[in-house]
């Protein structure tokens, strides 16, 4: 993709310039968001923006743009970059100072950067064509504010690399009590006897927008029982189905954990029912 947005202007990506003294570069001092779109229609725009604004408030970065202005930026990026299947990436750092200091500086202007990039077509509810995932597990070694969607992603990157280096697609994390937190870049679900369980939200987990939408859709439909509770590593290893969710993956079926098949190693019927519902309602938000 060639056209980006930077501090009020649209320009070719090759012309975009950000100061090396920007605190996003020096400290990872910023917040980001990714919004999927298909054929010009964005998925979950409002909850994505709400989460981004909560994150900005949490780290005390003030950006004077409202939902409508953010929506206009996103729509223009979609139009400039041809529509189709695009992720809209929004990135706000605290801005550039004249010196490197840990303390929040006063009187600097936040850096607002956004671009569009190709994502896969929207998944469909079809076992034959669904992309399946294999995962590793690891103890969660990240910081205790994972509920903030910070641009400081080194901990997530290192955990993702753990699985990637083993030939896996993701790494599911657990805390020192053996309780699942999330994956390196996804939320996690364990399905047993037809019921879906996902870890309760707290500072150890990002409140995923796909997670929020999926749980709301399932509860409104009422056909699949849903629980938000403590989920253990033992339950993961005894599950009938395991899913991941993210904005680009939607609901991703996991067929192998640490080299062992999940149940019979094939996509489950509960996934098929859940993805069918999600596909039907994901543009409602």
Buried (B, 14 or more C-beta within 10 A) or exposed (E): BEBBBBBEEBBEEEEBEBBEBBBBBBBEBBBBBBBBBBEEEBBBBEBBBBBBBBBBEBBEBEBEBEEEEBBEBBBBBBEBBEBBBBBBBBBBBBBBBEEEEEEEBEEBEBBBBBBBEEBEEBBEBEBEEBEBBBBBBBEBEBEEEBBBBBBBBEBBEBBBEBBBEEEBBBBBBBBEEEBBBBBBBBBBBBBBEBEBBBBEBEEBBBBBBBBBBBBBBBEEBEEBBBEEEEBBBEBBBEBBBBBBBBBBBBBBBBBBBBEEEBBEEEBBEBBBBBBBBBBEBBEEB
